[in-house]
Amino acid sequence: MPLKNILFSEFATHSRKKRSIEHYGYLLILGFLFLSQIFVGTLLARLYPNGEVLRDFNFGFNQFKLLGLRGILVVIVLFGVVLVFRHKINTQAAIFSAFLERKKWRVTVFIWVTAVITMLLFFIFSTRFINQDGLKFERKFTRDVPVFGAHVTHDEMWELYFHSRFWFYTNQYFGWDVPFSYRVISSFMGGIFIYTLLKYTHQRFKDKWFALALLISSGGYIQLFFGDVENYTVTAVLILIYFWSSDNYIRKKNSLIAPTVVLSIALVFHLLSGFFLPSLIYLYILAIQRKQFRSVTLGFTISALIIALNLVFFSYQGLPISNLWTNSHASGGGGRYDQYLVSPSFEYYSQIINLLFLLVPAFIFTIPLFVFKRIKYTEANIYLLICTTGALLLLLGWKAGWGVYNDWNLFAITALPISLLVWNNFDSISDVGLKNDVALIAGFVFSFHSLTWIMSNYMIGP
């Protein structure tokens, strides 16, 4: 055999072996995760005297306690039926997708209908779990709205203004209480989130766009839109739009002005958006490299004006600019950052790991993606890595004032850049068999646990 053929044969064998190892690596991770969820959720409390305490501590794996072994078995059997008929399901899905894509208006109608249906589901299955912050809103709104017109702080200017004014009008005309008004907004913003996500994936992922949208939204962070009584829903939608407009800028589909304006607006809704400022700086560096100096100057000016004008506006809404230093979390309440930053401990970070598995279990895929060199250092990936780093700084550095589990919604937004990083790069894998097998099983494992948590919050509350 010629040397060229021998070398090619060895390379092909090595490639097949490498793909096989990668394939089984993903499946091994998913199998271990699913078995851990079953063990912690259903068996831990039975096998150990302090099992209930251990189960409740490991909230990132324990949500199957709602179903029990019998319920889990039923769902596994149903998933097995899907696996048996998946070829037929894929064929029908491909036919339907081709039908949609033949006319642009069909895709638009499908996205709108999906967003409306999910919005209704978000509202119908609204959570009954309200943390300590949410329980205080009734008192704060009834105290401040009659005097100042709204309840606002510098940390959540437009989130609180919007929520408190919406409650004022709906209470006046319909008798809604504060939690109910929050649930309506949360569910409505959930519909907008799904609409935006579907538009983004349709533009970005072509024929697999709907499947990728399902995978991106398979984490427990989606609980944020199931009627959550907190001030993060509008901000989450704005951050998703920011990621989308940034991706478009990197691929030269829109101006730098778009992500600049969106992130500036997100900042005046909630200051946690500031953890993504390093990613905007990266976009400005790209703009300088591309010699887009006019966009850099204009973008910086517009963002400064948006923030300054909002500070002035709210100074006339009972929120003096001087409070920005004395009362804001961003300034540490006058420089006292020790009360807001984490005091590292094994117990605290054990709960943070649980929170990651609860909100965005797909983060575990970053390990094989890096090991098998699937994450290339492209401009888009560098941007998402910077976003993920900012999200992890929030997650690992900012103290959960009400405890990690009770403050889960403070960190829910961190799931977005992690999900986009994982599934953007997973989609770039050329091995179709690997992608289809792993994506299907991952979608089942991730979404099953997430939906069980969402249903437990709907059924039993705190």
ABEGO torsion letter per residue (X at the ends): XBAAAAAAAAAAAAAAAAAAAAAAAAAAAAAAAAAAAAAAAAAAAAABAAAAAAAAABAAAAAAAAAEAAAAAAAAAAAAAAAAAAAAAAAAAAAAAAAAAABAAAAAAAAAAAAAAAAAAAAAABBABBBAAAAAAAAAAAAAAAAAGBBBBAABAAAAAAAAAAAAAAAAAAGBBAAAAAAAAAAAAAAAAAAAAAAAAAAAAEAAAAAAAAAAAABAAAAAABGBBBBAAAAAAAAAAAAAAAAAAAAGABBAAAAAAAAAAAAAABAAAAAAAAAAAAAAAAAAAAGBAAAAAAAAAAAAAAAAAAAAAAAAAGBBAAAAAAABAAAGGGGBAAAABBBBBAAAAAAAAAAAAAABAAAAAAAAAAAAGABBBBAAAAAAAAAAAAAAAAAAABBBAAEAAAAAAAAAAAAAAAAAAAAAAAAABABAAAAAAAAAAAAAAAAAAAAAAAAAAAAAEX
